[in-house]
Amino acid sequence: MNPGERTSRLIVVLVIAGAAAALSEPPSVRAQIERRGFEPPELIQLSGHLGPPYSGETGGWNLKLGVRFTPTHYDYHLYELRVVNSGRLGEQILFAVEPYRPNFFLFGSKDDMAKLETASAEELVKITGWRRAGSRVLSVTAIDVSPAPTPTVRQAPIGPTDQRGR
């Protein structure tokens, strides 16, 4: 085989391979996500109050929230974490950030951070923001501070009780 034939055969093979690649379908979005490890961000909403849990308050998660690149940290008692735009469960996010302190770093406008700074422990604080999987950074879109619903007062039991109130 002379060099001219070899070159022409190589050109034919390259043209066929190029045509096959151009006519094939692009990979699905799911395949692209799995290949690159990229997931779209999640919009999450944290509902709770600043400070430790109230005495007698059961349930919830005790989180520590950091603010940007400052040494400011807030104790936050979480009632509910909602994932607004995906099928992921709030508990999955909490399990991922639980071993770390602070659990989330809040990045947002100065006005939103001022709302957080002026909130009291008696007020309900809802923080909404975007988070990428595997990240503790929360890009805050809104912080809403409102009076907390009045907690129900537990009545003393009727009859004798032991030292622990049972």
QUICOR-V654180 format. One record per residue. RES is the residue in one letter. PHI is phi in degrees with one decimal (NA if undefined). OMEGA is omega in radians with two decimals (none if undefined). Layout:
RES|PHI|OMEGA + RES|PHI|OMEGA
This chain:
M|NA|-3.11 + N|-87.1|-3.08 + P|-62.1|3.13 + G|-67.3|3.11 + E|-65.6|-3.14 + R|-61.8|3.13 + T|-64.0|-3.13 + S|-67.8|3.09 + R|-64.8|3.12 + L|-63.4|3.12 + I|-65.0|3.13 + V|-62.0|3.14 + V|-62.5|3.14 + L|-65.9|3.11 + V|-65.3|3.13 + I|-64.1|3.13 + A|-64.6|3.12 + G|-64.9|3.13 + A|-66.0|3.13 + A|-64.4|3.13 + A|-67.7|-3.13 + A|-70.3|-3.09 + L|-87.3|-3.12 + S|-75.3|-3.13 + E|-76.6|3.05 + P|-69.0|3.13 + P|-65.1|3.14 + S|-64.7|3.13 + V|-61.3|3.13 + R|-60.6|3.13 + A|-65.4|3.11 + Q|-65.5|3.12 + I|-63.2|-3.12 + E|-65.4|-3.11 + R|-70.8|-3.07 + R|-93.2|-3.09 + G|73.0|-3.09 + F|-101.9|3.03 + E|-123.8|3.09 + P|-64.6|-3.13 + P|-66.6|-3.14 + E|-107.5|3.03 + L|-93.1|-3.10 + I|-119.6|3.11 + Q|-130.3|3.09 + L|-98.1|3.09 + S|-123.8|-3.14 + G|179.7|3.11 + H|-137.7|3.10 + L|-74.3|3.10 + G|95.4|3.12 + P|-72.8|3.10 + P|-63.2|3.07 + Y|-66.7|3.09 + S|-65.6|-3.11 + G|85.3|3.13 + E|-81.3|-3.12 + T|-111.4|3.11 + G|79.2|3.13 + G|88.8|-3.12 + W|-126.4|3.06 + N|-96.3|-3.10 + L|-112.6|2.98 + K|-120.3|-3.10 + L|-109.4|3.05 + G|-95.8|-3.13 + V|-111.9|3.09 + R|45.8|-3.14 + F|-102.9|-3.12 + T|-104.5|3.08 + P|-80.2|-3.12 + T|-72.9|3.08 + H|-131.5|3.10 + Y|-123.5|2.94 + D|-78.9|-3.05 + Y|-138.9|3.08 + H|-96.5|-3.03 + L|-91.3|3.04 + Y|-91.6|-3.00 + E|-149.1|2.99 + L|-123.1|3.13 + R|-107.9|2.99 + V|-99.5|-2.96 + V|-79.3|-2.94 + N|-117.2|3.11 + S|-147.3|-3.13 + G|-88.2|-3.13 + R|-70.6|3.12 + L|-86.1|3.10 + G|-59.7|3.14 + E|-63.3|3.11 + Q|-63.3|3.11 + I|-68.3|-3.13 + L|-64.1|3.10 + F|-63.3|-3.12 + A|-72.7|-3.08 + V|-100.1|-3.06 + E|-57.7|-3.07 + P|-71.2|-3.03 + Y|-103.0|3.01 + R|-130.9|-0.17 + P|-65.3|-3.13 + N|-73.6|3.12 + F|-134.0|2.97 + F|-107.7|-3.09 + L|-92.6|3.05 + F|-121.2|-3.12 + G|-167.0|-3.11 + S|-70.3|3.11 + K|-63.9|3.11 + D|-63.7|3.12 + D|-65.8|3.14 + M|-66.7|3.08 + A|-66.6|3.08 + K|-60.6|-3.14 + L|-67.4|-3.11 + E|-66.9|-3.09 + T|-90.9|-3.13 + A|-70.2|3.10 + S|-100.9|-3.12 + A|-69.1|-3.12 + E|-87.3|-3.07 + E|-99.9|3.07 + L|-80.9|-3.11 + V|-117.2|3.08 + K|-110.0|-3.13 + I|-114.2|3.13 + T|-116.7|3.14 + G|-170.5|-3.13 + W|-96.6|3.14 + R|-141.5|3.04 + R|-91.7|3.13 + A|-58.9|3.12 + G|83.1|-3.10 + S|-114.5|3.05 + R|-103.1|3.13 + V|-83.0|3.10 + L|-116.9|3.10 + S|-83.7|-2.98 + V|-71.5|3.05 + T|-104.7|3.14 + A|-159.8|2.97 + I|-128.2|3.14 + D|-113.7|3.11 + V|-115.2|-3.12 + S|-141.9|3.09 + P|-60.6|3.14 + A|-71.4|3.03 + P|-61.5|-3.11 + T|-62.9|3.12 + P|-69.9|3.11 + T|-75.4|-3.13 + V|-91.4|3.13 + R|-81.4|3.11 + Q|-83.7|3.10 + A|-66.1|3.13 + P|-65.9|3.12 + I|-86.7|3.11 + G|103.2|-3.08 + P|-70.4|3.08 + T|-131.6|3.08 + D|-85.9|-3.06 + Q|-63.1|-3.12 + R|-86.7|3.11 + G|85.7|3.14 + R|-100.3|none
